[in-house]
C-alpha cells in the first residue's frame, strides 16, 4: 500500500473527494458501491466510474417519463429493477450516436455491469439487465493500433539535448530561442536530465515519478521504491546511467530550500520550489521531444512504452518486463508493450538470408 501521507496517498484522497462529491447528487447506493471499490481499484478508476454512473443516470432521467422528478437522487432501485436488455442497448446506441469512441463505450459498459452485479450481491436487485443486452466485448483488433514511442536513435538524442541545455537545443531549431527559453533550459538541465533518465530508464508512470521522495532512494543498492498504481509499493532496480543522473541532481537539490515543509522530502522541485506536478513534467516531455523533431506525439506514457518495448527487445523476457512495469497480468504487458508484428518483422527482416550466408560459407571438404 502507498505510505500514509505520501504524494500518492494525498493525490488519491483528492481524487476520491471528487468522486464522492459527484455522488452527492446520486442515490446513496452509488456512494456505497464506490466505497466497496476502494479495495480493488485505483482512485482514477473510481472517479471515472462516478462520472460514468452519473452519465447513465442522466440519460435514464431524460428518457424515462415515469420518473417522479428531475433529481437524480430520485432514481430508485425499483427504477433500475424495471430496466431490460433493450434499455441498455438503447443507451449504448446513444453513446455511439454522440461520438463516444470504442474504448469509452466499453468502459461504460463494464462500469454498469460491475455496478449492477454489486446491487445483486447486496440483494437490492435480482437480475442484471446487461445479461440480456448486446455485449460490448474487448475486441483485440480495435486495439491493434500503431505503437507510439520513441525510436531507438531518438533516445540518446533526447538525453543529449536535455544534458546539453540551451546550446544543444539551439542547434536543433531553425529559429532562435528567446533569452527566457535559453535561460530556463540551462537552469534546469540537471534536474530535467534526472527526470528523463528515470522515466526512460525505469518505465515508471509520470505520477510515480513526481511522487518520488529523497527517502525512497537507496542509490548504494541501486534501488528506488515507488508507490505503484493500485496503492502498492515496489522496489525498482536502477541502472548506472540513471543513478549517475540522480546523483548529479541531488548535489543541486541540497542547495534548494522547499517553499513548504510538506515538500522537504520531495525529490523533484519546480522553479517555485514546490513538488513538481504531472502537468509540468508532461510539458517538459512535449518541449524536448518537439526540439528533437520526433514525428510522433510523445507523452510521459509513451516514454514508458519506449522502456517496455526496448527492454523486451533486449531480453525477450515478457515476465521480466511485466515485473519492471508493475503489471499484475502479463497479458497487459503483451497487449500494450510488445511491438506490433509489422515493426517486429522489420526489426528482424535480415535474420533469414537466402543467399548471403550460403555464398560466404566455406566449401565442404571433398
Residue pairs with C-beta under 8 A, 6 or more apart in sequence:
1 231
1 232
1 233
2 8
2 9
2 12
2 227
2 231
2 232
2 233
3 9
3 227
3 233
6 211
6 213
6 227
7 210
7 211
7 213
7 227
7 266
7 275
8 207
8 208
8 211
8 227
8 231
9 227
9 231
11 43
11 207
11 211
12 42
12 43
12 231
13 43
15 43
15 44
15 46
15 47
16 38
16 43
16 46
16 47
18 47
18 50
19 34
19 43
19 46
19 47
19 49
19 50
20 31
20 34
20 50
22 47
22 50
22 51
22 54
23 30
23 31
23 34
23 50
25 54
25 71
25 72
25 73
26 53
26 54
26 57
26 72
26 73
26 75
27 72
27 73
27 75
27 76
27 77
29 77
29 119
29 122
29 124
30 50
30 53
30 115
32 122
33 53
33 115
33 118
33 119
34 46
34 49
34 50
36 118
37 45
37 46
37 49
37 114
38 46
41 49
41 230
42 229
42 230
42 231
48 107
48 111
49 111
49 114
49 115
52 107
52 108
52 111
52 112
53 111
53 112
53 115
54 72
55 108
56 91
56 108
56 112
57 72
57 75
58 72
59 91
59 94
60 67
60 75
60 79
60 91
61 67
61 70
61 72
61 75
63 90
64 79
67 74
67 75
67 79
68 74
77 119
77 124
77 125
80 116
80 119
80 125
80 129
81 125
81 126
81 127
83 129
84 129
84 132
85 129
85 130
85 131
85 132
85 133
85 134
86 132
86 133
87 129
88 112
88 129
88 130
88 132
88 133
89 133
89 134
92 105
92 109
92 133
92 134
92 136
95 104
95 105
95 108
96 105
100 108
102 139
102 142
105 136
106 136
106 138
109 130
109 136
112 130
113 128
113 130
116 125
116 128
116 129
116 130
117 128
119 125
120 126
120 127
120 128
140 335
143 335
144 340
146 340
147 305
147 309
147 339
147 340
147 343
148 296
148 297
148 298
148 302
148 305
149 296
149 298
149 302
149 303
149 305
149 306
149 309
150 158
150 200
150 289
150 294
150 296
150 298
150 302
150 303
150 306
152 310
154 292
154 294
155 200
155 306
155 310
157 292
158 196
158 200
158 288
158 289
158 292
159 193
159 196
159 197
159 200
160 168
161 168
161 169
161 172
161 288
161 291
161 292
162 189
162 192
162 193
162 196
162 288
163 189
163 193
164 189
165 185
165 186
165 189
166 177
166 181
166 182
166 183
166 185
166 186
169 177
169 182
169 185
169 291
170 176
170 177
170 182
172 291
172 292
172 293
173 291
177 185
184 271
187 271
188 271
190 248
190 249
190 252
191 249
191 252
191 253
191 268
191 269
192 284
192 288
193 245
193 248
193 249
194 245
194 246
194 248
194 249
194 268
195 209
195 268
195 281
195 284
196 284
196 285
196 288
196 303
197 241
197 242
197 245
197 246
198 204
198 209
198 212
198 224
198 242
198 245
198 246
199 206
199 209
199 281
199 285
199 300
199 303
199 304
199 307
200 303
200 306
200 307
201 238
201 239
201 241
201 242
201 307
202 224
202 236
202 238
202 242
202 307
202 324
203 303
203 304
203 307
203 308
203 311
203 324
203 325
204 226
204 236
204 304
204 326
205 229
205 300
205 301
205 304
206 278
206 281
206 282
206 300
206 301
207 278
208 226
208 227
208 228
208 229
209 268
209 281
209 300
210 268
210 275
210 276
210 277
210 278
210 280
210 281
211 226
211 227
212 224
212 226
212 266
212 267
212 268
213 265
213 266
213 267
214 250
214 253
214 265
214 266
214 267
215 265
216 224
216 225
216 226
216 267
217 223
217 224
217 246
217 267
218 224
218 225
219 238
219 243
219 246
219 247
222 237
222 238
222 239
222 240
222 243
223 235
223 236
223 237
223 238
224 235
224 236
224 238
225 233
225 234
225 235
225 236
226 233
226 234
226 236
227 233
228 234
228 326
229 326
230 328
232 326
234 326
236 324
237 324
238 246
253 267
253 269
256 269
256 273
257 273
258 264
258 266
258 269
258 273
258 274
258 275
259 272
259 273
259 274
260 274
262 275
263 269
263 273
263 274
263 275
266 274
266 275
266 276
268 275
268 276
269 275
269 276
270 276
270 277
270 280
278 300
281 300
282 299
282 300
285 298
285 299
285 300
285 303
286 298
286 299
289 298
296 302
304 325
305 336
305 337
307 324
307 325
308 321
308 324
308 325
308 333
308 336
308 337
309 337
309 338
309 339
311 320
311 321
311 324
312 318
312 321
312 337
312 338
312 339
313 339
313 347
315 321
318 330
318 333
318 334
318 338
319 330
321 333
321 337
322 329
322 330
322 332
322 333
325 333
325 337
327 333
338 344
339 347
